[in-house]
Amino acid sequence: MTERDLLVDCLRRLNRCGVTYMLTGSMVSNYWGIPRTTHDLDFVVQLPPSTVTRLVEAFRGDFALDEAAVRAAYQPPHQFNALDLRSALKVDFWLLQRAPFEREMFERRVRQELFGEPAWIATAEDIVLHKLLWNRMTPSERQLRDAAGVVAVQKDALNLDYLRRWAGDLGVASEIEKILCGEIRPKST
């Protein structure tokens, strides 16, 4: 099973079980920007406790997903994993938090078709900001290059006012300006 196959499978399961979600991370920066290999999937889920069993049931059989681990995600770090038993690829699930940017990002998510499957994904602006925020927390050249790749591909379509406003609020204003002026560039292929 490839990452693409895993993505389609997860989207189908999430769409069928009715959990409100958003695909984020490298798969989304690949969609909006310059693709690179990735070894996991990242989803933000809005998961009321009453829907936990439904989510676990949707992934039963082909995934190692422990209901107790899902319920434990209501405490920090608000995250749980599902391991695909067919490929050993990992799916990370993050519970939607009350932080203003996370809420805004989730509200702005857009519906796209990914490999023939409907998918709710983060916008180009939000994935740039999210990558820069993750870089701030755990510095990584990869996060910066992913953000720069999205800007390089989407530059004319980006809402720069939105990017700059949230970049200031998130403490990544200098990074966004370096990307916009070309000082931080995407990985060259």
Secondary structure, DSSP 8 states (H G I E B T S, - for coil): --HHHHHHHHHHHHHHHT-EEEEETHHHHHHHS-----SEEEEEEE--GGGHHHHHHHHTTTEE--HHHHHHTTSTT-EEEEEETTT--EEEEEE--S-HHHHHHHHH-EEEEETTEEEEE--HHHHHHHHHHHHHHS--HHHHHHHHHHHHHHGGGS-HHHHHHHHHHHT-HHHHHHHHTTSS-----
